[in-house]
Amino acid sequence: MADLRNTFVGIKSPNPFWLASAPPTDKAYNVVRAFEAGWGGVVWKTLGDGDPVVNVNGPRYGAIHGKDRQLLGLNNIELITDRPLEVNLREIKQVKRDWKDRALVVSLMVPCEEENWKTILKQVEDTEADGVELNFGCPHGMSERGMGSAVGQVPEYIEMVTRWCKQHSRMPVIVKLTPNITDIRKPAQAAHAGGADAVSLINTINSIVGVDLDAMAPTPTIDGKGAHGGYCGPAVKPIALNMVAEIARDPATHGLPISAIGGITTWRDAAEFMALGAGNAQVCTAAMTYGFKIVEEMIEGLSDWMDKSGYSSIDEFVGRAVPNCSDWQHLNLNYIAKAKIDQDLCIKCGRCHIACEDTSHQAITNMVDGARHFEVIDEECVGCNLCVNVCPVEDCITMEAMNPGTIDPRTKKVVEPTYANWTTHPNNPMSVREAAE
């Protein structure tokens, strides 16, 4: 059996699935229910310095739905916890004492003054929590007050506050990064320079998910007006994967532990982030959509996949995909793959033909010998795989790889080699310039 036990920056948990700092971790009642369901850890919803926080008393969420109202993306305008600081601290202390085998990290956001951080760190330390996560990512409400992403967008501030926290606390410090920045490597490098034990990412993406055309205001609408909020859910996963990979393969942050956040809904999502260098996975929207028991499927699915793949522990596959994460100019331009349609699976809907005929390379037939028939024209196919992605039948269209210099069994023609990669390609302006010199 696969061993799902996880140790992240010295913090132990029975599995790598943590609940992210968000509404599901706002109080002891929620956190205890989560632990009873099987979650390995939680990051307690962000605490402030005790000054009153007032949330809106109306719609806090906007959504993007897919087929059958599947929730693809969620936008929220909720602020940090509006519960009294002393109540949160008391509950954190009790929960940690009752659940010693689970990870309990506390998210923090206070004004950018050293004394403020020093004070709240001491208070959290007294709860015996396992660590702190510095919220440098929240893109709405708090950022307008000089906190959240207002700090996370300035590497110098990240390094400064991280350094304060490492100086004034014995606890592991995880820095939560904002995706609302041009190059995610810069804030990660700043956190690393400040002594952070790890980074977590991504926080929510600044967004407006829709407009109420009757009220003529962004949604969610509060008394006739709306505001930008933070976007999360399955739709942000590709952005989060890329940012995690950028940090994992950056020599300046080599070895910096990463806690992955962003659209993680299944065990496979979590495994993909781990393959790109993450040491564990934080989940929010999936729990808000399906409830805490979704972790049971995550645990079972990851365990089954690890058994089938021959991995006995999580550490054995963490980062395994990082060496294969490259830049475009290093891709092998000799690699050739052609689309192939399985005629037994084809339902003759014609979507592949329409997509290829109208927007790609006119490489798929719609009629053969007077009958409706869809087949790839090898001479025209460039292997773009658009047809694979628009086909409604799984595995009906697949890509067949061919070695350069070999005979294509369908066309009986030699597959000609081209160039090793873009660096040596004659269309690359740099290679043309170097040749001229």
KADABEL-V315576 format. One line per field, one symbol per residue. ss: DSSP state (a for helix, b for strand, c for the rest). A space follows every 50 residues. Layout:
ss->???
//
This chain:
ss->ccbccbbbccbbbcccbbbcccaaaccaaaaaaaaaacccbbbbbbbccc ccccccccccbbbbbcaaacbbbbbbccccccccaaaaaaaaaaaaaacc ccbbbbbbcccccaaaaaaaaaaaacccccbbbbbcccccccaaacccaa aaccaaaaaaaaaaaaaccccbbbbbcccccccaaaaaaaaaaccccbbb bcccbbbcccbbccccbbcccbccbcccbbbbcaaaaaaaaaaaaaaacc aaacccbbbbbcccccaaaaaaaaaccccbbbbcaaaaaacccaaaaaaa aaaaaaaaacccbaaacccccaaacccaaacccccbbbbbbccccccccc aaaaaaaaaccccbccbbccbbcccbcccccccccaaaaaccccccbbbb bbccccbccccccbcccccccaaaccccaaaaaaaac
//
